[in-house]
Amino acid sequence: MKLNTAILLVLLLAGLAFTVTAFIQNTSPYVKVSQLAQRAENVHVALKPLKETIQFDVRSMTLTFEGEDETGKVKVVYPKGKPNNFEMASQVVVIGSYRDGVFYAEDMLVKCPSKYQGTETAQGR
Amino acid sequence: MLLGYLVVWLGCAFALGAVVAYALSGRKPHLIRWGRGLFWGAFLMILATEAVLQYALITGRYDLQYVFSFSERSLHLWYKIAGAWAGQEGSFLLWAIWTGIYGLVLMRTAGGYERWVMTLYSGLVLALMGILAYQSPFAPLPKPDPAPAVWPPQDGFGLNPSLENIWMTIHPPIIFAGFAALAVPFVYALAALWRNEYYEWVIRVRPWAIYATTMLGFGLVLGGYWAYETLGWGGFWAWDPVENTSYFPWLLMAAGVHGVMLQINRGRMVRWNPLLLAIPFLLFVYGTFLTRSGVLAEVSVHSFDALAKSALGILIGMLAGGVLVTLGLWVYRYRQMPLPAPDMTKGFSREAALRWGIALLSISALISLVGTSWPLIAKLFRGQAAALQPEFYNQVHIPWIILTAIVAAAAPMLGWRGMTLDQILERLTKSWVLAVLTGFAAFWYGFREPLTLFIVVLLAFVAFANLGAIWRRAQVGKGKGWQAWLRPAAYGQALAGLWQARYSMGGFLTHFGLAVGLIGLILSYAYEVKQQVVVEQGRDTIAFGYRWRYLGMTGNEKFPGDPMRDKFNRVRIEVASHDTKFIVEPRFYQFQRGGEVSNVVWPHIVRWWDHDLYVSFFAPPQVSADPLTLRLHEKEKGKVGDYTIEFKGFETAGAMGQEGFRAIAVARVSHPRWREPVEVAPFRLMDRSGIIPIPVPLPDGAQILVGQMDVSRRLVEFQLIMVPGKPETNPRWVIPLEVYYKPFTILVWLGPPLTLLGGLLAVVRRARAVREGVRKLTPEWDDTAPSLAQEQARVVL
C-alpha cells in the first residue's frame, strides 16, 4: 500500500509538472496593437481588417492587409492563402509574431458562420 | 405569433404545477397523480411549441425574427425543418424536447424515487421553458426605421449554406439527446442525497448513465464526421471550445458509469458517486453558459450570439443553484453516508483498474475544463485574455492515452478479487501478441515514428483484449482446436454464441470500438500529409504522385462568367497517375447578401481502404491576371491553354535603334471555338521611354503581345492576356487546393458505431436489471438495512 501510494504520488506530480509545462508553452495572450512593441512573440491579436487594404497575391498565395483595433493599426502578412470567408469577416484573430512593424501571422481565426450566427446580421437588412 | 408565446407560458405553468404537486406528494400521496398529469401537460406544451415553430418555418412566417434568420423560401423542406435547431432558441427547444421525453420515461421507471427525482426534474423543465419564454423563437422581426416598402419581408435570410447538408439534420438532435440525458443522473444524485439513500439509486441510475455517455459520445463523433465531411479543414476534431464543452461532461459521465459499476459490484465509491454523477450535467450547463454568453466570442472560431439578459439569468441561476445545492448537500450528507466496503483486493484487480480508469477520466475532464475556461480565467485574474493553443490538448493527451489504454486493456481480463502478475501475463499474452503483430504490420506499412507506433500497439492491445472478452463470453471456440474452424457449422455456432451473449458484451464492445476509432484518429492525424496544390487552368500540376488538371466548373452554364454564384458549383479537377484516373469535385460557392460575400466550401473526399485523399481549398478560386506565356522559335507551333500559336516570322519597320522602330512577330493563332485561325502581328515599339510591347486583340477579346524576343536566336515569348469577367474570353482560373493524404480514416468510421451498439446493448441489459436489483436490495422485512443491502449490492446484476 505504501509503495502504491508513493508510485501514485510520483505519477501525479510528474503528470502535473507535464501538464503545467504544456500549459505554459501553449498559452498565448491576447494583446492589443499598441502592446505589440512590448510583447511580440506568439500572441493573439483581434483585428478588424480594413477592406481597402486587402491584397492577395495569387502566385505566392500570400495575403496582406492592414488591421486595426481601438488602439491602432498594424500590417499583417499571412502566407497560407486566403481563409474562406475572410472578406466577410468583421473581425479576425491573427496568431503569430510581430517584427519590424509587420505582424507575421502563422494562423488566423475567422469567425465561422456557425449555427449560432444570427440575428444581429439579420437585423441589419 | 401569440400562439407560440401562449404554449411556452402554458408549459411554464404546467411545469411549475408539476414541481409543486410532486413536492407536496410526500404529505398528500394522491398529489403524485397530479404531478404526473401536469408533467404530461408540460411535455405536450413543449411538443406544441415545436409544432408551432415548425408550422412557422414551413409556411414561411418571415415576420418572425427566428424564421427570418434561419429559413428562406427556396430551402428544401428538410432544411426548413432542420431550421428549428439552427439558432439559439431552437436548440434550447431541442434540449427541452429530449428532456420532456426522458421525463416521461423517468416518471414510469423511477419507482420509489419518483417523488424526489420528478420534483427536481420538473424544475429543470420549468427552467428550460423559462429560458424559451424570455428568449422566444416567436419574437417578431423588429421593423427597421425607415420602414421598407414591403413589410413584413416576403423571404427570409436563409439557413447558412454550410449548414445545408445531411449532418445538420442528424447531429444536433443526437447530441442534444446526449446533453439532455445528463440531467437524469443529476436529479438521481440529488434525490439520493436528499433522501439519504445510497444503494437503490445507483441501480436505477445505471442505465441512464450508460445511455447518456453513449449518446453524448456518439453525438460528439457525429460532430466530428460533420466537420470532416463538410468544413474542409481536413480533421475530425479541433479542440474548439464548442467541442470541448461537450467533451468534458462526456469524460466525467464515463467516469460516473465506472463509479456506479464499482459500487454495485464491490460496494466501493459509495460516497463519491453522487458527486461524480451530478457534476457532468452542471459542466454541460457551464459549457452552455460559456458558449452562449459571448464570453468566449474572441477565442472560438464559432461565433455566438449572446442570450437575452433574462434567459442568461435563468441559465446562470441554474448553474449557480445547481453547484451550490449539489456541493452543499454533498458536504452536509458526507458524514451520514455509509462507509464503502473495505478494499479486499490483492495485487492487480479489476477494481483497481476501474479506480484508475475513473481517476484518469476525471483528470482529463478537469484539464479540458480548465483549458477551455482559460481565456475566462486569464481575463478575470490577469485582466488580459489569453488563448490556449489546441496543441496543448494533443500534448497532454499523449501520456493520458498511454495510461488509459493500459488500464482499459487490462480491465476486461482481470478478476474482481485481484490476480498475481503471472496470472495476468498469462491471460493477456494472446492479445498482447496480437497487438505486437499489429505493430509490426503498421511498421511494415510505413508508420515508423516510435511514440505513435507505441500508442497504436497499446490501443490494439485494448481492442484485442476486449475482443477476447467478447470471445469468451460468447464461448466461441471453447474447447475446440483450430481444426474445428474448417467446418462451416462452427461459424454458425459462433454467431449463435455471440447472439446468445449479446447483452453481456456491451461494455467490451464499447471499448473495442473506442480503441479502433482512436487508432484511426491518431494515424490519420499523425501521418497526415498536407500540401497546397495550386492548379492552374491550362497548366498541369504534379503533386502526391498525381497529375492535376483543371477541367471546369459545373456552375458555368447557369451563371455565365461567374460560376461560383451557383449554389451547386463544383470545381472539376482531373487527377491522374500512370495507372489510374479520377475526377475530384470539391464544391465552392460564394453567396452574396447585402453586399457581403461569403464562401461555402464542401471538400471532396476520395476514399480507398487504407487512406483518404481529401481535397479542399485554402483560398477561393482566383482569376489569374497573369498572362499565358509560350516561347517559340521561328516556324515553330505550340499550344498554350486552348490556343494554338504558330510563329511565322520576324518583320521590322523603321530604323533600328531609332524612335518608332518596330520589331514585329507575325503569328497565326487558332482556338477550337473559332471558325478559322487568325493572323496577328503584335510588335514591340521603340519609344522615348524605352521598348514597349503593343498588344493586339484576338477575336475572343483576349490580347496577344510579344513579351521578350531574341532576334539572333529567332526566339519569341508570346503572352496571352485574358480579360476577366468576359465569358467569351474564358478566364483562366487558378484553383488553390489544399490536399490532405489521411491514412486509415476508415477506422474512425468503423469504431464509433460499434461503441454506440455496445452502449445501447448495455443500456438494455442494465435497464432490465433495475427491478431485480432493487428487489434484492429491499427485503420486505427491513428496507433500511444498509449492511445487508450493501452485501446484496455486490451481486453482479
Interface residues (C-beta under 8 A of the other chain):
Chain A: G15 F18 T19 A22 F23 Q25 N26 T27 S28 P29 Y30 V31 H44 A46 F56 V58 R59 M61 L63 K80 G81 K82 P83 N84 N85 E87 M88 V93 I95 L109 V110 K111 C112 P113 S114 K115 Y116 Q117 G118 T119 E120 T121 A122 Q123 G124 R125
Chain B: Q65 F68 S69 F70 W85 A86 G87 Q88 S91 L141 P142 P144 F157 N160 S162 L163 P172 L231 G232 V242 T291 R292 E298 V299 V301 H302 S303 F304 D305 I363 I367 G371 W374 P375 A378 Q384 A385 A386 A387 L388 Q389 E391 F392 Q395 V396 P399 Q532 V534 R593 G594 E596 V597 S598 N599 V600 V601 F617 F618 A619 P620 Q622 S624 A625 D626 V734 P736 E738
